């Protein structure tokens, strides 16, 4: 037994020693933080001789346990798409969400997502993704069956799906923490669209100081945040902003939740609209469906509205909307309306 433990310890140390820091830069050194030269995929990927694209580091070099890729300030235009992060304990670190941008600019049509995370302990930090266009699932980032994922200071914006889902999708019993950043200005080309979807059972998602703003969604509730699962899925919003989102579906809501647990604290809901054609609409800010447990404290609601004999400009509860369980429970403490 002791020999086995020693072997496993030495193996762990050996794997850690193989971990590498790689560096990526665009065609300019202006404003750079990590590198001292322009990027070239013929380079070894050091700070002094960086790669030119994240795709090259992920697909051609191949990341192993513990690797970190530092992506310097700059615009990476139509270079990075459909990346698979299936190795545990890797990190993609930009120079900051206002400095490092991956812009796909709707190039190449459908089925071009920025990346899919299926491994544990993956970190995305300090960059913006924009202009991605996927025909289903997430059209920016898909997190599927992954644990301890950290998304820190990442902006996902200006994307437009070919139909089917939101900019970021969390599913498959994933655990994710979003710190700073946001999902903003995302619009649908056809079916769904919107900011973030949390789908299915066993997910645990936390948003801290996150922005959901100016997202548009049709034919599905939750233009900012859509949550559907059972009581094993829990989502927490802390000190976040949910503003200027528009929903034109029958279920409505900048936030839609059914069957799951939603905890909201210190969050501002302002100028969210549910607005479309015939029939009553529900929940300008939050729509609560069957089986949900929602706890809201120290939040503010202002300027939220719903059209067509609408129900609940701020919050609507409608147990006719599908979800696990029967009744819906909403607890509100120290909020302003």
C-alpha positions as YAML, in Angstrom:
chain: A
units: angstrom
residues:
- id: 1
  name: UNK
  ca: [0.00, 0.00, 0.00]
- id: 2
  name: UNK
  ca: [2.79, 2.43, 0.90]
- id: 3
  name: UNK
  ca: [4.51, 1.79, -2.43]
- id: 4
  name: UNK
  ca: [1.27, 2.55, -4.28]
- id: 5
  name: UNK
  ca: [0.80, 5.81, -2.39]
- id: 6
  name: UNK
  ca: [4.40, 6.84, -3.08]
- id: 7
  name: UNK
  ca: [3.92, 6.03, -6.77]
- id: 8
  name: UNK
  ca: [0.73, 8.11, -6.98]
- id: 9
  name: UNK
  ca: [2.43, 11.01, -5.19]
- id: 10
  name: UNK
  ca: [5.40, 10.93, -7.56]
- id: 11
  name: UNK
  ca: [3.04, 10.67, -10.55]
- id: 12
  name: UNK
  ca: [1.17, 13.77, -9.38]
- id: 13
  name: UNK
  ca: [4.42, 15.69, -8.95]
- id: 14
  name: UNK
  ca: [5.54, 14.52, -12.39]
- id: 15
  name: UNK
  ca: [2.33, 15.68, -14.06]
- id: 16
  name: UNK
  ca: [2.52, 19.07, -12.37]
- id: 17
  name: UNK
  ca: [6.07, 19.46, -13.59]
- id: 18
  name: UNK
  ca: [4.83, 18.98, -17.17]
- id: 19
  name: UNK
  ca: [2.42, 21.91, -16.87]
- id: 20
  name: UNK
  ca: [3.39, 24.82, -19.13]
- id: 21
  name: UNK
  ca: [2.59, 28.49, -19.46]
- id: 22
  name: UNK
  ca: [1.89, 29.41, -23.08]
- id: 23
  name: UNK
  ca: [1.50, 32.91, -24.48]
- id: 24
  name: UNK
  ca: [-0.61, 34.30, -27.33]
- id: 25
  name: UNK
  ca: [-0.51, 37.75, -28.93]
- id: 26
  name: UNK
  ca: [-2.03, 39.45, -31.95]
- id: 27
  name: UNK
  ca: [-0.12, 41.45, -34.55]
- id: 28
  name: UNK
  ca: [0.64, 44.38, -32.25]
- id: 29
  name: UNK
  ca: [2.53, 44.96, -29.01]
- id: 30
  name: UNK
  ca: [0.58, 48.12, -28.12]
- id: 31
  name: UNK
  ca: [-0.79, 47.89, -24.60]
- id: 32
  name: UNK
  ca: [0.55, 44.38, -24.06]
- id: 33
  name: UNK
  ca: [0.77, 42.95, -20.58]
- id: 34
  name: UNK
  ca: [2.31, 39.50, -20.94]
- id: 35
  name: UNK
  ca: [4.38, 39.44, -24.14]
- id: 36
  name: UNK
  ca: [7.13, 41.43, -25.82]
- id: 37
  name: UNK
  ca: [6.62, 40.42, -29.46]
- id: 38
  name: UNK
  ca: [3.81, 39.97, -31.96]
- id: 39
  name: UNK
  ca: [2.24, 36.54, -32.31]
- id: 40
  name: UNK
  ca: [3.24, 33.87, -34.81]
- id: 41
  name: UNK
  ca: [2.13, 30.24, -34.78]
- id: 42
  name: UNK
  ca: [5.64, 29.27, -35.80]
- id: 43
  name: UNK
  ca: [6.87, 30.52, -32.44]
- id: 44
  name: UNK
  ca: [7.38, 28.31, -29.35]
- id: 45
  name: UNK
  ca: [4.64, 30.14, -27.43]
- id: 46
  name: UNK
  ca: [6.82, 31.92, -24.88]
- id: 47
  name: UNK
  ca: [6.39, 35.46, -23.60]
- id: 48
  name: UNK
  ca: [9.21, 36.56, -25.92]
- id: 49
  name: UNK
  ca: [7.89, 34.55, -28.87]
- id: 50
  name: UNK
  ca: [4.11, 34.03, -28.50]
- id: 51
  name: UNK
  ca: [1.64, 32.12, -30.64]
- id: 52
  name: UNK
  ca: [-0.80, 34.05, -32.82]
- id: 53
  name: UNK
  ca: [-4.01, 32.28, -31.78]
- id: 54
  name: UNK
  ca: [-5.57, 30.44, -28.88]
- id: 55
  name: UNK
  ca: [-6.71, 27.80, -31.37]
- id: 56
  name: UNK
  ca: [-3.12, 26.88, -32.11]
- id: 57
  name: UNK
  ca: [-2.34, 26.41, -28.42]
- id: 58
  name: UNK
  ca: [-5.45, 24.30, -27.78]
- id: 59
  name: UNK
  ca: [-5.67, 22.25, -30.97]
- id: 60
  name: UNK
  ca: [-2.15, 22.02, -32.37]
- id: 61
  name: UNK
  ca: [-0.05, 22.00, -29.21]
- id: 62
  name: UNK
  ca: [-2.66, 20.39, -26.97]
- id: 63
  name: UNK
  ca: [-3.12, 21.38, -23.34]
- id: 64
  name: UNK
  ca: [-2.34, 19.06, -20.44]
- id: 65
  name: UNK
  ca: [-3.22, 19.10, -16.76]
- id: 66
  name: UNK
  ca: [-2.15, 22.39, -15.18]
- id: 67
  name: UNK
  ca: [-1.44, 24.35, -18.37]
- id: 68
  name: UNK
  ca: [-2.19, 28.08, -18.55]
- id: 69
  name: UNK
  ca: [-2.52, 30.14, -21.72]
- id: 70
  name: UNK
  ca: [-1.99, 33.88, -21.33]
- id: 71
  name: UNK
  ca: [-3.67, 35.82, -24.14]
- id: 72
  name: UNK
  ca: [-2.38, 39.36, -24.40]
- id: 73
  name: UNK
  ca: [-4.22, 42.57, -25.17]
- id: 74
  name: UNK
  ca: [-5.56, 42.78, -28.70]
- id: 75
  name: UNK
  ca: [-8.25, 41.78, -31.15]
- id: 76
  name: UNK
  ca: [-8.32, 38.16, -32.30]
- id: 77
  name: UNK
  ca: [-10.58, 38.37, -35.32]
- id: 78
  name: UNK
  ca: [-12.23, 35.19, -36.65]
- id: 79
  name: UNK
  ca: [-9.36, 33.03, -35.42]
- id: 80
  name: UNK
  ca: [-10.89, 30.99, -32.60]
- id: 81
  name: UNK
  ca: [-14.00, 28.82, -32.75]
- id: 82
  name: UNK
  ca: [-15.38, 25.51, -31.47]
- id: 83
  name: UNK
  ca: [-12.56, 25.00, -28.98]
- id: 84
  name: UNK
  ca: [-12.92, 22.00, -26.67]
- id: 85
  name: UNK
  ca: [-11.64, 22.29, -23.12]
- id: 86
  name: UNK
  ca: [-11.70, 18.66, -21.98]
- id: 87
  name: UNK
  ca: [-8.56, 18.60, -19.80]
- id: 88
  name: UNK
  ca: [-8.80, 19.29, -16.07]
- id: 89
  name: UNK
  ca: [-7.05, 22.19, -14.36]
- id: 90
  name: UNK
  ca: [-6.35, 24.44, -17.33]
- id: 91
  name: UNK
  ca: [-6.72, 28.22, -17.47]
- id: 92
  name: UNK
  ca: [-7.20, 30.74, -20.27]
- id: 93
  name: UNK
  ca: [-6.16, 34.16, -18.96]
- id: 94
  name: UNK
  ca: [-6.64, 37.34, -20.95]
- id: 95
  name: UNK
  ca: [-5.27, 40.78, -20.16]
- id: 96
  name: UNK
  ca: [-8.74, 41.96, -19.07]
- id: 97
  name: UNK
  ca: [-12.21, 42.00, -20.55]
- id: 98
  name: UNK
  ca: [-11.63, 45.48, -21.98]
- id: 99
  name: UNK
  ca: [-8.24, 44.54, -23.47]
- id: 100
  name: UNK
  ca: [-8.48, 41.03, -24.94]
- id: 101
  name: UNK
  ca: [-11.28, 40.28, -27.41]
- id: 102
  name: UNK
  ca: [-12.16, 37.23, -29.48]
- id: 103
  name: UNK
  ca: [-14.44, 38.60, -32.21]
- id: 104
  name: UNK
  ca: [-16.02, 36.12, -34.59]
- id: 105
  name: UNK
  ca: [-18.14, 38.80, -36.28]
- id: 106
  name: UNK
  ca: [-20.78, 36.23, -37.31]
- id: 107
  name: UNK
  ca: [-18.29, 34.72, -39.72]
- id: 108
  name: UNK
  ca: [-18.89, 31.40, -41.41]
- id: 109
  name: UNK
  ca: [-22.57, 30.92, -40.55]
- id: 110
  name: UNK
  ca: [-24.02, 28.61, -37.89]
- id: 111
  name: UNK
  ca: [-22.30, 26.11, -35.63]
- id: 112
  name: UNK
  ca: [-19.41, 28.29, -34.58]
- id: 113
  name: UNK
  ca: [-19.26, 28.55, -30.80]
- id: 114
  name: UNK
  ca: [-16.27, 30.01, -28.93]
- id: 115
  name: UNK
  ca: [-15.76, 26.99, -26.70]
- id: 116
  name: UNK
  ca: [-17.14, 24.00, -24.81]
- id: 117
  name: UNK
  ca: [-15.98, 23.11, -21.28]
- id: 118
  name: UNK
  ca: [-16.40, 19.48, -20.22]
- id: 119
  name: UNK
  ca: [-13.47, 19.21, -17.77]
- id: 120
  name: UNK
  ca: [-13.18, 20.17, -14.11]
- id: 121
  name: UNK
  ca: [-11.33, 23.13, -12.58]
- id: 122
  name: UNK
  ca: [-11.21, 25.14, -15.79]
- id: 123
  name: UNK
  ca: [-10.75, 28.90, -15.53]
- id: 124
  name: UNK
  ca: [-11.62, 31.58, -18.09]
- id: 125
  name: UNK
  ca: [-10.49, 35.04, -17.08]
- id: 126
  name: UNK
  ca: [-10.11, 38.53, -18.45]
- id: 127
  name: UNK
  ca: [-11.44, 38.58, -22.01]
- id: 128
  name: UNK
  ca: [-14.45, 39.33, -24.20]
- id: 129
  name: UNK
  ca: [-16.11, 37.04, -26.73]
- id: 130
  name: UNK
  ca: [-18.38, 38.59, -29.35]
- id: 131
  name: UNK
  ca: [-20.11, 37.81, -32.61]
- id: 132
  name: UNK
  ca: [-20.49, 34.03, -32.28]
- id: 133
  name: UNK
  ca: [-23.33, 32.26, -34.08]
- id: 134
  name: UNK
  ca: [-24.37, 28.69, -33.22]
- id: 135
  name: UNK
  ca: [-27.28, 26.67, -34.59]
- id: 136
  name: UNK
  ca: [-28.26, 25.17, -31.23]
- id: 137
  name: UNK
  ca: [-27.13, 24.84, -27.61]
- id: 138
  name: UNK
  ca: [-24.93, 27.70, -26.43]
- id: 139
  name: UNK
  ca: [-23.68, 30.10, -29.04]
- id: 140
  name: UNK
  ca: [-20.83, 31.48, -26.95]
- id: 141
  name: UNK
  ca: [-19.76, 29.10, -24.17]
- id: 142
  name: UNK
  ca: [-21.24, 25.68, -23.32]
- id: 143
  name: UNK
  ca: [-20.41, 24.21, -19.89]
- id: 144
  name: UNK
  ca: [-21.52, 20.59, -19.81]
- id: 145
  name: UNK
  ca: [-20.93, 18.20, -16.89]
- id: 146
  name: UNK
  ca: [-18.00, 20.21, -15.53]
- id: 147
  name: UNK
  ca: [-17.19, 20.99, -11.89]
- id: 148
  name: UNK
  ca: [-15.48, 23.96, -10.24]
- id: 149
  name: UNK
  ca: [-15.45, 26.13, -13.35]
- id: 150
  name: UNK
  ca: [-14.48, 29.76, -12.77]
- id: 151
  name: UNK
  ca: [-15.53, 32.48, -15.24]
- id: 152
  name: UNK
  ca: [-13.89, 35.69, -14.03]
- id: 153
  name: UNK
  ca: [-14.17, 39.08, -15.76]
- id: 154
  name: UNK
  ca: [-15.44, 37.59, -19.01]
- id: 155
  name: UNK
  ca: [-17.87, 39.51, -21.22]
- id: 156
  name: UNK
  ca: [-20.06, 37.57, -23.67]
- id: 157
  name: UNK
  ca: [-21.79, 39.99, -25.99]
- id: 158
  name: UNK
  ca: [-23.14, 40.89, -29.42]
- id: 159
  name: UNK
  ca: [-23.83, 37.30, -30.39]
- id: 160
  name: UNK
  ca: [-26.73, 36.00, -32.45]
- id: 161
  name: UNK
  ca: [-27.75, 32.33, -32.58]
- id: 162
  name: UNK
  ca: [-28.99, 30.52, -35.62]
- id: 163
  name: UNK
  ca: [-31.67, 29.35, -33.23]
- id: 164
  name: UNK
  ca: [-31.93, 27.35, -30.07]
- id: 165
  name: UNK
  ca: [-30.35, 28.81, -26.98]
- id: 166
  name: UNK
  ca: [-28.50, 31.51, -25.06]
- id: 167
  name: UNK
  ca: [-24.98, 32.92, -25.24]
- id: 168
  name: UNK
  ca: [-23.85, 30.83, -22.28]
- id: 169
  name: UNK
  ca: [-25.41, 27.48, -21.35]
- id: 170
  name: UNK
  ca: [-24.73, 25.51, -18.16]
- id: 171
  name: UNK
  ca: [-26.03, 21.95, -18.00]
- id: 172
  name: UNK
  ca: [-25.18, 18.34, -17.12]
- id: 173
  name: UNK
  ca: [-24.81, 18.83, -13.37]
- id: 174
  name: UNK
  ca: [-22.14, 21.50, -13.65]
- id: 175
  name: UNK
  ca: [-20.85, 23.80, -10.92]
- id: 176
  name: UNK
  ca: [-19.81, 27.27, -12.09]
- id: 177
  name: UNK
  ca: [-18.94, 30.59, -10.50]
- id: 178
  name: UNK
  ca: [-19.17, 33.81, -12.52]
- id: 179
  name: UNK
  ca: [-17.26, 36.71, -10.97]
- id: 180
  name: UNK
  ca: [-17.62, 40.09, -12.66]
- id: 181
  name: UNK
  ca: [-18.14, 40.38, -16.38]
- id: 182
  name: UNK
  ca: [-21.52, 39.85, -17.97]
- id: 183
  name: UNK
  ca: [-23.69, 38.59, -20.79]
- id: 184
  name: UNK
  ca: [-24.97, 41.63, -22.66]
- id: 185
  name: UNK
  ca: [-26.54, 42.76, -25.93]
- id: 186
  name: UNK
  ca: [-27.27, 39.27, -27.22]
- id: 187
  name: UNK
  ca: [-30.15, 38.87, -29.67]
- id: 188
  name: UNK
  ca: [-31.81, 35.96, -31.45]
- id: 189
  name: UNK
  ca: [-31.90, 35.38, -35.18]
- id: 190
  name: UNK
  ca: [-34.85, 33.04, -34.77]
- id: 191
  name: UNK
  ca: [-35.77, 31.00, -31.72]
- id: 192
  name: UNK
  ca: [-34.24, 31.72, -28.33]
- id: 193
  name: UNK
  ca: [-31.22, 33.93, -27.77]
- id: 194
  name: UNK
  ca: [-30.61, 35.81, -24.53]
- id: 195
  name: UNK
  ca: [-27.92, 35.86, -21.87]
- id: 196
  name: UNK
  ca: [-27.48, 32.66, -19.83]
- id: 197
  name: UNK
  ca: [-29.41, 29.39, -19.66]
- id: 198
  name: UNK
  ca: [-29.10, 26.92, -16.77]
- id: 199
  name: UNK
  ca: [-30.70, 23.70, -17.95]
- id: 200
  name: UNK
  ca: [-31.47, 20.39, -16.25]
- id: 201
  name: UNK
  ca: [-30.81, 18.92, -12.82]
- id: 202
  name: UNK
  ca: [-27.85, 19.03, -10.46]
- id: 203
  name: UNK
  ca: [-26.39, 22.38, -11.55]
- id: 204
  name: UNK
  ca: [-24.96, 24.84, -9.03]
- id: 205
  name: UNK
  ca: [-24.30, 28.30, -10.48]
- id: 206
  name: UNK
  ca: [-23.27, 31.51, -8.73]
- id: 207
  name: UNK
  ca: [-23.14, 35.00, -10.26]
- id: 208
  name: UNK
  ca: [-21.25, 37.68, -8.32]
- id: 209
  name: UNK
  ca: [-21.25, 41.29, -9.55]
- id: 210
  name: UNK
  ca: [-22.52, 40.14, -12.94]
- id: 211
  name: UNK
  ca: [-24.27, 42.15, -15.64]
- id: 212
  name: UNK
  ca: [-27.24, 40.94, -17.70]
- id: 213
  name: UNK
  ca: [-28.22, 43.84, -19.91]
- id: 214
  name: UNK
  ca: [-29.91, 44.58, -23.24]
- id: 215
  name: UNK
  ca: [-30.52, 40.95, -24.16]
- id: 216
  name: UNK
  ca: [-33.47, 39.96, -26.35]
- id: 217
  name: UNK
  ca: [-35.24, 36.60, -26.40]
- id: 218
  name: UNK
  ca: [-38.26, 35.23, -28.24]
- id: 219
  name: UNK
  ca: [-40.19, 31.96, -27.78]
- id: 220
  name: UNK
  ca: [-38.53, 31.17, -24.44]
- id: 221
  name: UNK
  ca: [-38.65, 32.89, -21.06]
- id: 222
  name: UNK
  ca: [-35.72, 34.56, -19.36]
- id: 223
  name: UNK
  ca: [-34.12, 36.99, -21.77]
- id: 224
  name: UNK
  ca: [-31.33, 37.56, -19.23]
- id: 225
  name: UNK
  ca: [-31.35, 34.28, -17.29]
- id: 226
  name: UNK
  ca: [-33.38, 31.11, -17.91]
- id: 227
  name: UNK
  ca: [-33.39, 28.37, -15.23]
- id: 228
  name: UNK
  ca: [-35.18, 25.04, -15.65]
- id: 229
  name: UNK
  ca: [-34.53, 21.92, -13.60]
- id: 230
  name: UNK
  ca: [-35.53, 20.32, -10.33]
- id: 231
  name: UNK
  ca: [-34.69, 21.22, -6.73]
- id: 232
  name: UNK
  ca: [-31.13, 19.90, -7.19]
- id: 233
  name: UNK
  ca: [-30.37, 22.90, -9.42]
- id: 234
  name: UNK
  ca: [-29.59, 26.09, -7.51]
- id: 235
  name: UNK
  ca: [-28.67, 29.50, -8.93]
- id: 236
  name: UNK
  ca: [-27.49, 32.47, -6.87]
- id: 237
  name: UNK
  ca: [-27.29, 36.13, -7.96]
- id: 238
  name: UNK
  ca: [-25.29, 38.43, -5.72]
- id: 239
  name: UNK
  ca: [-24.90, 42.18, -6.24]
- id: 240
  name: UNK
  ca: [-25.68, 41.97, -9.93]
- id: 241
  name: UNK
  ca: [-27.48, 44.08, -12.54]
- id: 242
  name: UNK
  ca: [-30.41, 42.89, -14.66]
- id: 243
  name: UNK
  ca: [-31.39, 45.78, -16.91]
- id: 244
  name: UNK
  ca: [-32.99, 46.68, -20.24]
- id: 245
  name: UNK
  ca: [-33.74, 43.11, -21.28]
- id: 246
  name: UNK
  ca: [-36.68, 42.39, -23.60]
- id: 247
  name: UNK
  ca: [-38.71, 39.19, -23.81]
- id: 248
  name: UNK
  ca: [-41.45, 38.50, -26.36]
- id: 249
  name: UNK
  ca: [-42.37, 34.95, -25.35]
- id: 250
  name: UNK
  ca: [-45.55, 33.82, -23.63]
- id: 251
  name: UNK
  ca: [-43.68, 33.06, -20.42]
- id: 252
  name: UNK
  ca: [-41.70, 36.30, -20.30]
- id: 253
  name: UNK
  ca: [-39.34, 37.57, -17.68]
- id: 254
  name: UNK
  ca: [-35.83, 38.94, -17.78]
- id: 255
  name: UNK
  ca: [-35.35, 36.00, -15.39]
- id: 256
  name: UNK
  ca: [-37.42, 32.84, -15.74]
- id: 257
  name: UNK
  ca: [-37.22, 29.99, -13.21]
- id: 258
  name: UNK
  ca: [-39.19, 26.77, -12.85]
- id: 259
  name: UNK
  ca: [-38.61, 23.71, -10.69]
- id: 260
  name: UNK
  ca: [-35.31, 25.00, -9.31]
- id: 261
  name: UNK
  ca: [-33.95, 27.17, -6.51]
- id: 262
  name: UNK
  ca: [-33.09, 30.81, -7.15]
- id: 263
  name: UNK
  ca: [-31.47, 33.01, -4.50]
- id: 264
  name: UNK
  ca: [-31.11, 36.72, -5.29]
- id: 265
  name: UNK
  ca: [-29.43, 39.28, -3.06]
- id: 266
  name: UNK
  ca: [-28.44, 42.89, -3.56]
- id: 267
  name: UNK
  ca: [-29.41, 42.92, -7.24]
- id: 268
  name: UNK
  ca: [-30.93, 45.74, -9.29]
- id: 269
  name: UNK
  ca: [-33.73, 44.95, -11.78]
- id: 270
  name: UNK
  ca: [-34.49, 47.93, -14.00]
- id: 271
  name: UNK
  ca: [-36.34, 48.63, -17.24]
- id: 272
  name: UNK
  ca: [-36.92, 45.02, -18.21]
- id: 273
  name: UNK
  ca: [-39.85, 44.47, -20.58]
- id: 274
  name: UNK
  ca: [-42.08, 41.56, -21.53]
- id: 275
  name: UNK
  ca: [-43.87, 42.68, -24.66]
- id: 276
  name: UNK
  ca: [-45.37, 40.90, -27.66]
- id: 277
  name: UNK
  ca: [-48.60, 40.35, -29.55]
- id: 278
  name: UNK
  ca: [-51.81, 38.75, -28.31]
- id: 279
  name: UNK
  ca: [-52.68, 37.35, -24.91]
- id: 280
  name: UNK
  ca: [-51.59, 38.24, -21.38]
- id: 281
  name: UNK
  ca: [-47.89, 38.32, -20.64]
- id: 282
  name: UNK
  ca: [-46.05, 37.64, -17.42]
- id: 283
  name: UNK
  ca: [-43.20, 39.03, -15.35]
- id: 284
  name: UNK
  ca: [-41.31, 42.02, -16.66]
- id: 285
  name: UNK
  ca: [-38.40, 41.30, -14.30]
- id: 286
  name: UNK
  ca: [-38.95, 37.77, -12.91]
- id: 287
  name: UNK
  ca: [-41.33, 35.00, -13.91]
- id: 288
  name: UNK
  ca: [-41.69, 32.06, -11.50]
- id: 289
  name: UNK
  ca: [-43.06, 28.75, -12.76]
- id: 290
  name: UNK
  ca: [-44.23, 25.57, -11.07]
- id: 291
  name: UNK
  ca: [-42.00, 23.97, -8.41]
- id: 292
  name: UNK
  ca: [-39.59, 26.89, -8.03]
- id: 293
  name: UNK
  ca: [-38.29, 28.21, -4.72]
- id: 294
  name: UNK
  ca: [-37.20, 31.84, -5.01]
- id: 295
  name: UNK
  ca: [-35.60, 33.91, -2.23]
- id: 296
  name: UNK
  ca: [-35.15, 37.63, -2.94]
- id: 297
  name: UNK
  ca: [-33.55, 40.01, -0.47]
- id: 298
  name: UNK
  ca: [-32.21, 43.57, -0.50]
- id: 299
  name: UNK
  ca: [-33.04, 44.04, -4.19]
- id: 300
  name: UNK
  ca: [-34.50, 46.97, -6.10]
- id: 301
  name: UNK
  ca: [-37.11, 46.85, -8.88]
- id: 302
  name: UNK
  ca: [-37.78, 49.91, -11.04]
- id: 303
  name: UNK
  ca: [-39.22, 50.57, -14.46]
- id: 304
  name: UNK
  ca: [-40.04, 46.93, -15.22]
- id: 305
  name: UNK
  ca: [-43.18, 46.37, -17.29]
- id: 306
  name: UNK
  ca: [-45.37, 43.86, -19.07]
- id: 307
  name: UNK
  ca: [-47.87, 44.47, -21.88]
- id: 308
  name: UNK
  ca: [-51.24, 43.07, -23.00]
- id: 309
  name: UNK
  ca: [-53.14, 42.71, -19.74]
- id: 310
  name: UNK
  ca: [-49.84, 41.75, -18.20]
- id: 311
  name: UNK
  ca: [-49.36, 40.03, -14.88]
- id: 312
  name: UNK
  ca: [-46.55, 41.29, -12.66]
- id: 313
  name: UNK
  ca: [-44.45, 44.10, -13.99]
- id: 314
  name: UNK
  ca: [-41.81, 43.18, -11.40]
- id: 315
  name: UNK
  ca: [-42.59, 39.57, -10.41]
- id: 316
  name: UNK
  ca: [-45.15, 37.10, -11.70]
- id: 317
  name: UNK
  ca: [-45.96, 33.62, -10.36]
- id: 318
  name: UNK
  ca: [-47.68, 31.28, -12.79]
- id: 319
  name: UNK
  ca: [-47.76, 27.58, -11.90]
- id: 320
  name: UNK
  ca: [-49.28, 26.72, -15.27]
- id: 321
  name: UNK
  ca: [-45.74, 27.07, -16.62]
- id: 322
  name: UNK
  ca: [-44.06, 23.68, -16.60]
- id: 323
  name: UNK
  ca: [-41.62, 22.64, -13.90]
- id: 324
  name: UNK
  ca: [-41.02, 19.85, -11.41]
- id: 325
  name: UNK
  ca: [-43.21, 19.88, -8.32]
- id: 326
  name: UNK
  ca: [-46.49, 21.76, -7.96]
- id: 327
  name: UNK
  ca: [-46.56, 24.99, -5.98]
- id: 328
  name: UNK
  ca: [-44.11, 27.84, -6.34]
- id: 329
  name: UNK
  ca: [-42.72, 29.66, -3.32]
- id: 330
  name: UNK
  ca: [-41.35, 33.22, -3.39]
- id: 331
  name: UNK
  ca: [-39.87, 34.84, -0.30]
- id: 332
  name: UNK
  ca: [-39.19, 38.60, -0.47]
- id: 333
  name: UNK
  ca: [-37.26, 40.48, 2.20]
- id: 334
  name: UNK
  ca: [-36.31, 44.17, 2.29]
- id: 335
  name: UNK
  ca: [-36.77, 45.00, -1.40]
- id: 336
  name: UNK
  ca: [-37.92, 48.21, -3.05]
- id: 337
  name: UNK
  ca: [-40.50, 48.44, -5.84]
...
